[in-house]
Amino acid sequence: MAKTIDDLKTEMDSIKMELELRKMFASNTAVHILNRFNQVRDRSMLIQEDDPASMRVKDADEG
């Protein structure tokens, strides 16, 4: 059975969506989530570097 152009376009759209979903799920593995958490934490520590309260948190993490 021959496929029409509309059928092929629909199939292509479906494949594109599946690839986007796979990419999204791949970026949410445990390693990626932990890396993003560490990046956010590092940035927040830079912003609050001179704040004594943040130094207590840092000391508690190291301690």
N, C-alpha and C positions, 0 to 999 in steps of 0.2 A: 504494500500500500504506500503510495507516494505521500510525503508530508507536504503540507502547504507552507507558504512563507510565514503565515501567522503561527502555525504549530512550531516551526523552527525558532521563531522569535520568543515564543513562550518558553520553550525548552532552554534557550540561551539565558533568559532572565532567571529561570529556576536554578541553573548552574551557577550563575553569578551570585545569586543570593546564598547558595550553599557554600561557595568559596568564602564569601564575606563572613558567614557564621562560623566557619571553621577557623578563619583567621582570628576572629573575636574570641572564640573559646581557647585557642592556642595561647593567646596573650593573657589568659586568666589562669595559667597553671600556678601551682603553689610558689614556684621559684619567682615568677614574674610578680606575683602579689607581694611577696616578701621584699623583693627589690624595690618596688614602688613605695612600700611602707618605709623602708630604710632611707630612700631618697627624700621623702617628705619629712621624716624625722631629722635628717641631716640639715635640710633647709631651715627647719624651724629652730634648730639649735644655733644656726648662724645668725638668724634674726635676733635671737634672745641671748646672744653670747655674753653680754655684759650684765644680764639680769641675774641677781644672786639666787633667785628661786630656781632658774634653769640650771645653775651650777649644782644645786642640791640634787636635782633630778639626775644630772650627769654623774655625780658622785655616787648616788644610790645604784645606778646602773652598773658602774664599775665595781662597787663595793661588794 
